[in-house]
Amino acid sequence: MLLVVRGHADQAAMDVLSDVIWQHTAGYRPTVLVDLRDVESIDRRALDPLLHAALRLYTSGGNIGLIAPSEPVRDVVARTGTAPLLPAYDDADCALKDLAERSPAHRR
């Protein structure tokens, strides 16, 4: 699943994103990619819904990756220490390859 976020990513927008992820991935072990290259601004609280979505995905055997996060996104992720839960990639191909190698099914 690929989701694209643009403009200002506030907590309300990210709540919607988290809900969409949950509604479309419940019962599956998906890989979710969130393209954040066009996010102009984001604050720490806006990461909370994305982190909750990541934890739900990891718990169910899925994965999440951030595609080409803008500088504001990279700054917030770095300041909050959440990079291990929200790995960043230059493009979708790199993300899919790395996340496939991280998946529980691949490790068996």
Secondary structure, 3 states (H helix, E strand, C coil): CEEEEEEEECHHHHHHHHHHHHHHHCCCCCEEEEEEEEEEEECHHHHHHHHHHHHHHHHCCCEEEEECCCHHHHHHHHHHCCCCCCCEECCHHHHHHHHHHHCHHHHC
